[in-house]
Amino acid sequence: MELTLVQFYTGKKLVFKAQTFKKLMILRIEEFDELNLMKVESQAMPMLKKLIISRCQGLDSLPWGITGLIQLEELIESDMPDKFIANLQKHSAALEMMQIRVIHSSKTGSNQSSTRFQDFSPSNWHLES
């Protein structure tokens, strides 16, 4: 099952309650302009494999409780604030433990004709000795 929410919510906080969306496999959150906190409670969305977060300019960090999404394989963000991307990089160790295979980040240029793309997939992480 797939759920796409575009300009659907105007609140500052979005919480996915425990025991909800039990069969959801793909979730897309897009253009939630006021959103500044997203939380995933324990046992919410237990089958989620792909999470897409796009153009949520008030969201600075990954969803609280994202490590509880044990089936998550793909995290895609696009046109998110620089602070969100910095936090994504900062929490790469936690994401690696989750065994997420694909983490993509993209940002459309101000002239809408260019796109900056970054691949944060664990296969691209390098440990320094």
PyMOL CGO cylinders between C-alpha atoms (Angstrom):
from pymol import cmd
from pymol.cgo import CYLINDER

trace = [
    CYLINDER, 0.00, 0.00, 0.00, 1.13, 3.52, -0.77, 0.3, 1, 1, 1, 1, 1, 1,
    CYLINDER, 1.13, 3.52, -0.77, 0.11, 6.86, 0.73, 0.3, 1, 1, 1, 1, 1, 1,
    CYLINDER, 0.11, 6.86, 0.73, 0.94, 10.24, -0.82, 0.3, 1, 1, 1, 1, 1, 1,
    CYLINDER, 0.94, 10.24, -0.82, 0.18, 13.40, 1.13, 0.3, 1, 1, 1, 1, 1, 1,
    CYLINDER, 0.18, 13.40, 1.13, 0.78, 16.68, -0.74, 0.3, 1, 1, 1, 1, 1, 1,
    CYLINDER, 0.78, 16.68, -0.74, -0.12, 19.99, 0.91, 0.3, 1, 1, 1, 1, 1, 1,
    CYLINDER, -0.12, 19.99, 0.91, -2.38, 17.93, 3.12, 0.3, 1, 1, 1, 1, 1, 1,
    CYLINDER, -2.38, 17.93, 3.12, -1.47, 19.19, 6.57, 0.3, 1, 1, 1, 1, 1, 1,
    CYLINDER, -1.47, 19.19, 6.57, -0.92, 22.68, 7.97, 0.3, 1, 1, 1, 1, 1, 1,
    CYLINDER, -0.92, 22.68, 7.97, 0.16, 21.82, 11.52, 0.3, 1, 1, 1, 1, 1, 1,
    CYLINDER, 0.16, 21.82, 11.52, 3.63, 22.02, 13.02, 0.3, 1, 1, 1, 1, 1, 1,
    CYLINDER, 3.63, 22.02, 13.02, 3.76, 18.44, 14.34, 0.3, 1, 1, 1, 1, 1, 1,
    CYLINDER, 3.76, 18.44, 14.34, 2.87, 15.20, 12.54, 0.3, 1, 1, 1, 1, 1, 1,
    CYLINDER, 2.87, 15.20, 12.54, 2.70, 12.01, 14.63, 0.3, 1, 1, 1, 1, 1, 1,
    CYLINDER, 2.70, 12.01, 14.63, 2.20, 8.50, 13.31, 0.3, 1, 1, 1, 1, 1, 1,
    CYLINDER, 2.20, 8.50, 13.31, 0.66, 6.71, 16.28, 0.3, 1, 1, 1, 1, 1, 1,
    CYLINDER, 0.66, 6.71, 16.28, 1.60, 3.21, 17.42, 0.3, 1, 1, 1, 1, 1, 1,
    CYLINDER, 1.60, 3.21, 17.42, -0.23, 0.38, 15.68, 0.3, 1, 1, 1, 1, 1, 1,
    CYLINDER, -0.23, 0.38, 15.68, -1.29, 2.56, 12.72, 0.3, 1, 1, 1, 1, 1, 1,
    CYLINDER, -1.29, 2.56, 12.72, -0.73, 2.06, 8.98, 0.3, 1, 1, 1, 1, 1, 1,
    CYLINDER, -0.73, 2.06, 8.98, 0.16, -1.60, 9.50, 0.3, 1, 1, 1, 1, 1, 1,
    CYLINDER, 0.16, -1.60, 9.50, 0.32, -2.44, 5.78, 0.3, 1, 1, 1, 1, 1, 1,
    CYLINDER, 0.32, -2.44, 5.78, 1.77, 0.80, 4.46, 0.3, 1, 1, 1, 1, 1, 1,
    CYLINDER, 1.77, 0.80, 4.46, 4.88, 0.23, 2.33, 0.3, 1, 1, 1, 1, 1, 1,
    CYLINDER, 4.88, 0.23, 2.33, 5.50, 3.64, 0.70, 0.3, 1, 1, 1, 1, 1, 1,
    CYLINDER, 5.50, 3.64, 0.70, 4.90, 7.04, 2.30, 0.3, 1, 1, 1, 1, 1, 1,
    CYLINDER, 4.90, 7.04, 2.30, 5.38, 10.38, 0.54, 0.3, 1, 1, 1, 1, 1, 1,
    CYLINDER, 5.38, 10.38, 0.54, 5.15, 13.62, 2.52, 0.3, 1, 1, 1, 1, 1, 1,
    CYLINDER, 5.15, 13.62, 2.52, 5.34, 16.72, 0.31, 0.3, 1, 1, 1, 1, 1, 1,
    CYLINDER, 5.34, 16.72, 0.31, 4.90, 20.47, 0.79, 0.3, 1, 1, 1, 1, 1, 1,
    CYLINDER, 4.90, 20.47, 0.79, 3.92, 20.53, 4.45, 0.3, 1, 1, 1, 1, 1, 1,
    CYLINDER, 3.92, 20.53, 4.45, 4.97, 24.17, 4.84, 0.3, 1, 1, 1, 1, 1, 1,
    CYLINDER, 4.97, 24.17, 4.84, 4.42, 24.53, 8.60, 0.3, 1, 1, 1, 1, 1, 1,
    CYLINDER, 4.42, 24.53, 8.60, 5.72, 21.11, 9.65, 0.3, 1, 1, 1, 1, 1, 1,
    CYLINDER, 5.72, 21.11, 9.65, 8.72, 21.28, 11.99, 0.3, 1, 1, 1, 1, 1, 1,
    CYLINDER, 8.72, 21.28, 11.99, 8.45, 17.92, 13.80, 0.3, 1, 1, 1, 1, 1, 1,
    CYLINDER, 8.45, 17.92, 13.80, 7.62, 14.48, 12.50, 0.3, 1, 1, 1, 1, 1, 1,
    CYLINDER, 7.62, 14.48, 12.50, 7.41, 11.54, 14.91, 0.3, 1, 1, 1, 1, 1, 1,
    CYLINDER, 7.41, 11.54, 14.91, 6.96, 7.82, 14.32, 0.3, 1, 1, 1, 1, 1, 1,
    CYLINDER, 6.96, 7.82, 14.32, 5.79, 6.02, 17.45, 0.3, 1, 1, 1, 1, 1, 1,
    CYLINDER, 5.79, 6.02, 17.45, 6.90, 2.48, 18.19, 0.3, 1, 1, 1, 1, 1, 1,
    CYLINDER, 6.90, 2.48, 18.19, 5.11, -0.12, 16.02, 0.3, 1, 1, 1, 1, 1, 1,
    CYLINDER, 5.11, -0.12, 16.02, 3.72, 2.45, 13.62, 0.3, 1, 1, 1, 1, 1, 1,
    CYLINDER, 3.72, 2.45, 13.62, 4.10, 1.61, 9.91, 0.3, 1, 1, 1, 1, 1, 1,
    CYLINDER, 4.10, 1.61, 9.91, 5.88, -1.71, 10.58, 0.3, 1, 1, 1, 1, 1, 1,
    CYLINDER, 5.88, -1.71, 10.58, 6.01, -2.63, 6.86, 0.3, 1, 1, 1, 1, 1, 1,
    CYLINDER, 6.01, -2.63, 6.86, 7.24, 0.74, 5.55, 0.3, 1, 1, 1, 1, 1, 1,
    CYLINDER, 7.24, 0.74, 5.55, 9.97, 0.19, 2.93, 0.3, 1, 1, 1, 1, 1, 1,
    CYLINDER, 9.97, 0.19, 2.93, 10.23, 3.62, 1.30, 0.3, 1, 1, 1, 1, 1, 1,
    CYLINDER, 10.23, 3.62, 1.30, 9.93, 7.09, 2.86, 0.3, 1, 1, 1, 1, 1, 1,
    CYLINDER, 9.93, 7.09, 2.86, 9.96, 10.19, 0.66, 0.3, 1, 1, 1, 1, 1, 1,
    CYLINDER, 9.96, 10.19, 0.66, 10.07, 13.65, 2.22, 0.3, 1, 1, 1, 1, 1, 1,
    CYLINDER, 10.07, 13.65, 2.22, 9.94, 16.61, -0.15, 0.3, 1, 1, 1, 1, 1, 1,
    CYLINDER, 9.94, 16.61, -0.15, 9.69, 20.40, 0.11, 0.3, 1, 1, 1, 1, 1, 1,
    CYLINDER, 9.69, 20.40, 0.11, 8.92, 20.59, 3.84, 0.3, 1, 1, 1, 1, 1, 1,
    CYLINDER, 8.92, 20.59, 3.84, 10.83, 23.81, 4.49, 0.3, 1, 1, 1, 1, 1, 1,
    CYLINDER, 10.83, 23.81, 4.49, 10.25, 23.90, 8.26, 0.3, 1, 1, 1, 1, 1, 1,
    CYLINDER, 10.25, 23.90, 8.26, 11.47, 20.36, 8.89, 0.3, 1, 1, 1, 1, 1, 1,
    CYLINDER, 11.47, 20.36, 8.89, 15.08, 20.41, 10.09, 0.3, 1, 1, 1, 1, 1, 1,
    CYLINDER, 15.08, 20.41, 10.09, 15.61, 16.81, 11.17, 0.3, 1, 1, 1, 1, 1, 1,
    CYLINDER, 15.61, 16.81, 11.17, 14.74, 13.23, 10.41, 0.3, 1, 1, 1, 1, 1, 1,
    CYLINDER, 14.74, 13.23, 10.41, 11.52, 11.92, 11.95, 0.3, 1, 1, 1, 1, 1, 1,
    CYLINDER, 11.52, 11.92, 11.95, 11.84, 11.03, 15.64, 0.3, 1, 1, 1, 1, 1, 1,
    CYLINDER, 11.84, 11.03, 15.64, 11.55, 7.28, 15.93, 0.3, 1, 1, 1, 1, 1, 1,
    CYLINDER, 11.55, 7.28, 15.93, 12.77, 6.57, 12.39, 0.3, 1, 1, 1, 1, 1, 1,
    CYLINDER, 12.77, 6.57, 12.39, 15.01, 3.84, 13.80, 0.3, 1, 1, 1, 1, 1, 1,
    CYLINDER, 15.01, 3.84, 13.80, 11.86, 1.92, 14.69, 0.3, 1, 1, 1, 1, 1, 1,
    CYLINDER, 11.86, 1.92, 14.69, 11.04, 1.52, 10.99, 0.3, 1, 1, 1, 1, 1, 1,
    CYLINDER, 11.04, 1.52, 10.99, 12.87, -1.80, 10.78, 0.3, 1, 1, 1, 1, 1, 1,
    CYLINDER, 12.87, -1.80, 10.78, 11.74, -2.62, 7.22, 0.3, 1, 1, 1, 1, 1, 1,
    CYLINDER, 11.74, -2.62, 7.22, 12.81, 0.76, 5.80, 0.3, 1, 1, 1, 1, 1, 1,
    CYLINDER, 12.81, 0.76, 5.80, 15.07, 0.26, 2.78, 0.3, 1, 1, 1, 1, 1, 1,
    CYLINDER, 15.07, 0.26, 2.78, 14.90, 3.59, 1.02, 0.3, 1, 1, 1, 1, 1, 1,
    CYLINDER, 14.90, 3.59, 1.02, 14.91, 7.18, 2.29, 0.3, 1, 1, 1, 1, 1, 1,
    CYLINDER, 14.91, 7.18, 2.29, 14.54, 9.90, -0.31, 0.3, 1, 1, 1, 1, 1, 1,
    CYLINDER, 14.54, 9.90, -0.31, 14.48, 13.61, 0.38, 0.3, 1, 1, 1, 1, 1, 1,
    CYLINDER, 14.48, 13.61, 0.38, 14.23, 16.38, -2.15, 0.3, 1, 1, 1, 1, 1, 1,
    CYLINDER, 14.23, 16.38, -2.15, 14.26, 20.15, -1.90, 0.3, 1, 1, 1, 1, 1, 1,
    CYLINDER, 14.26, 20.15, -1.90, 14.68, 20.09, 1.86, 0.3, 1, 1, 1, 1, 1, 1,
    CYLINDER, 14.68, 20.09, 1.86, 16.42, 22.75, 3.98, 0.3, 1, 1, 1, 1, 1, 1,
    CYLINDER, 16.42, 22.75, 3.98, 20.20, 22.56, 4.30, 0.3, 1, 1, 1, 1, 1, 1,
    CYLINDER, 20.20, 22.56, 4.30, 19.83, 21.88, 8.04, 0.3, 1, 1, 1, 1, 1, 1,
    CYLINDER, 19.83, 21.88, 8.04, 17.79, 18.75, 7.26, 0.3, 1, 1, 1, 1, 1, 1,
    CYLINDER, 17.79, 18.75, 7.26, 20.53, 17.49, 4.93, 0.3, 1, 1, 1, 1, 1, 1,
    CYLINDER, 20.53, 17.49, 4.93, 23.20, 18.24, 7.56, 0.3, 1, 1, 1, 1, 1, 1,
    CYLINDER, 23.20, 18.24, 7.56, 21.21, 16.24, 10.13, 0.3, 1, 1, 1, 1, 1, 1,
    CYLINDER, 21.21, 16.24, 10.13, 20.84, 13.41, 7.63, 0.3, 1, 1, 1, 1, 1, 1,
    CYLINDER, 20.84, 13.41, 7.63, 24.62, 13.27, 7.30, 0.3, 1, 1, 1, 1, 1, 1,
    CYLINDER, 24.62, 13.27, 7.30, 25.09, 13.61, 11.06, 0.3, 1, 1, 1, 1, 1, 1,
    CYLINDER, 25.09, 13.61, 11.06, 22.89, 10.59, 11.79, 0.3, 1, 1, 1, 1, 1, 1,
    CYLINDER, 22.89, 10.59, 11.79, 24.39, 8.36, 9.11, 0.3, 1, 1, 1, 1, 1, 1,
    CYLINDER, 24.39, 8.36, 9.11, 25.66, 5.85, 11.70, 0.3, 1, 1, 1, 1, 1, 1,
    CYLINDER, 25.66, 5.85, 11.70, 22.14, 5.27, 13.05, 0.3, 1, 1, 1, 1, 1, 1,
    CYLINDER, 22.14, 5.27, 13.05, 20.81, 4.92, 9.52, 0.3, 1, 1, 1, 1, 1, 1,
    CYLINDER, 20.81, 4.92, 9.52, 23.55, 2.44, 8.69, 0.3, 1, 1, 1, 1, 1, 1,
    CYLINDER, 23.55, 2.44, 8.69, 22.51, 0.25, 11.63, 0.3, 1, 1, 1, 1, 1, 1,
    CYLINDER, 22.51, 0.25, 11.63, 18.99, 0.27, 10.20, 0.3, 1, 1, 1, 1, 1, 1,
    CYLINDER, 18.99, 0.27, 10.20, 20.43, -1.25, 7.01, 0.3, 1, 1, 1, 1, 1, 1,
    CYLINDER, 20.43, -1.25, 7.01, 18.81, 1.30, 4.74, 0.3, 1, 1, 1, 1, 1, 1,
    CYLINDER, 18.81, 1.30, 4.74, 20.22, 0.53, 1.30, 0.3, 1, 1, 1, 1, 1, 1,
    CYLINDER, 20.22, 0.53, 1.30, 19.35, 3.73, -0.55, 0.3, 1, 1, 1, 1, 1, 1,
    CYLINDER, 19.35, 3.73, -0.55, 19.42, 7.30, 0.74, 0.3, 1, 1, 1, 1, 1, 1,
    CYLINDER, 19.42, 7.30, 0.74, 19.07, 10.00, -1.90, 0.3, 1, 1, 1, 1, 1, 1,
    CYLINDER, 19.07, 10.00, -1.90, 19.06, 13.74, -1.58, 0.3, 1, 1, 1, 1, 1, 1,
    CYLINDER, 19.06, 13.74, -1.58, 18.29, 16.24, -4.32, 0.3, 1, 1, 1, 1, 1, 1,
    CYLINDER, 18.29, 16.24, -4.32, 17.79, 19.97, -4.53, 0.3, 1, 1, 1, 1, 1, 1,
    CYLINDER, 17.79, 19.97, -4.53, 16.39, 21.89, -7.48, 0.3, 1, 1, 1, 1, 1, 1,
    CYLINDER, 16.39, 21.89, -7.48, 18.28, 25.07, -8.35, 0.3, 1, 1, 1, 1, 1, 1,
    CYLINDER, 18.28, 25.07, -8.35, 16.65, 28.47, -8.04, 0.3, 1, 1, 1, 1, 1, 1,
    CYLINDER, 16.65, 28.47, -8.04, 16.27, 28.68, -11.80, 0.3, 1, 1, 1, 1, 1, 1,
    CYLINDER, 16.27, 28.68, -11.80, 14.44, 25.30, -11.79, 0.3, 1, 1, 1, 1, 1, 1,
    CYLINDER, 14.44, 25.30, -11.79, 16.71, 24.02, -14.55, 0.3, 1, 1, 1, 1, 1, 1,
    CYLINDER, 16.71, 24.02, -14.55, 19.42, 22.46, -12.42, 0.3, 1, 1, 1, 1, 1, 1,
    CYLINDER, 19.42, 22.46, -12.42, 19.32, 19.78, -9.77, 0.3, 1, 1, 1, 1, 1, 1,
    CYLINDER, 19.32, 19.78, -9.77, 21.98, 18.92, -7.19, 0.3, 1, 1, 1, 1, 1, 1,
    CYLINDER, 21.98, 18.92, -7.19, 21.92, 15.22, -6.34, 0.3, 1, 1, 1, 1, 1, 1,
    CYLINDER, 21.92, 15.22, -6.34, 23.67, 13.46, -3.46, 0.3, 1, 1, 1, 1, 1, 1,
    CYLINDER, 23.67, 13.46, -3.46, 23.74, 9.75, -2.76, 0.3, 1, 1, 1, 1, 1, 1,
    CYLINDER, 23.74, 9.75, -2.76, 24.03, 9.01, 0.95, 0.3, 1, 1, 1, 1, 1, 1,
    CYLINDER, 24.03, 9.01, 0.95, 23.56, 5.26, 0.47, 0.3, 1, 1, 1, 1, 1, 1,
    CYLINDER, 23.56, 5.26, 0.47, 25.58, 3.15, 2.92, 0.3, 1, 1, 1, 1, 1, 1,
    CYLINDER, 25.58, 3.15, 2.92, 27.51, 1.61, 0.02, 0.3, 1, 1, 1, 1, 1, 1,
    CYLINDER, 27.51, 1.61, 0.02, 29.04, 5.07, -0.50, 0.3, 1, 1, 1, 1, 1, 1,
    CYLINDER, 29.04, 5.07, -0.50, 30.07, 5.56, 3.13, 0.3, 1, 1, 1, 1, 1, 1,
    CYLINDER, 30.07, 5.56, 3.13, 33.77, 5.28, 3.81, 0.3, 1, 1, 1, 1, 1, 1,
    CYLINDER, 33.77, 5.28, 3.81, 35.28, 4.64, 7.20, 0.3, 1, 1, 1, 1, 1, 1,
    CYLINDER, 35.28, 4.64, 7.20, 38.40, 6.56, 8.06, 0.3, 1, 1, 1, 1, 1, 1,
    CYLINDER, 38.40, 6.56, 8.06, 41.12, 4.74, 9.94, 0.3, 1, 1, 1, 1, 1, 1,
]
cmd.load_cgo(trace, "trace")
